[in-house]
């Protein structure tokens, strides 16, 4: 990969992360926030697919799939205790994603992974709060 191509990719990634963060910090209701997170995950997967190192790409895709499955399960949870357990699993998967990107020295996707982790925590808290209010 040439320096010019690599630099352009980093610029585009940075621009995408900036736009995603702008969307995330706008106040929205829970379903919109979860939808934003799902879109961020899809965008993140698209960016990961452009990484040349197969091992890193596969590992990150597996971690993203785990987060996506957790989000689907979190939306389905109706029992508060089960939702809390699912939220913990989801937050751990997001944390693992961040740690993996740091470990593999991929700082240009680390920012996206951190943004996803923060959004996972926010979504989890919203679901738990909603269930606690129903109690």
C-alpha angles and dihedrals in degrees: 000000000000123000091243093053092044091050092050091050091052091048092050091046091050091049090050092049091049092051092047092050090050090055092046096055095052110101111255139156120267098262091052091048091051090048090051089052091050089052090048090053091050091049090047091053090051090053093046090054088063093060111107097213106089096199093055093044093052094046093049092047090053091050091048090050089052090052092047091051089048091051091051090050092045090056089052096050115108100165113081097220092049090048090052091051091048091047091054091050090048093049091048091052090050091048090049089053092054093046092049093052090050092047093050093049097242101141095163091065094035091080091053091047090052091049090051091049091053091048092049089054091048094048092047092051092049093052093047092047091050092051092046090052090053091054 
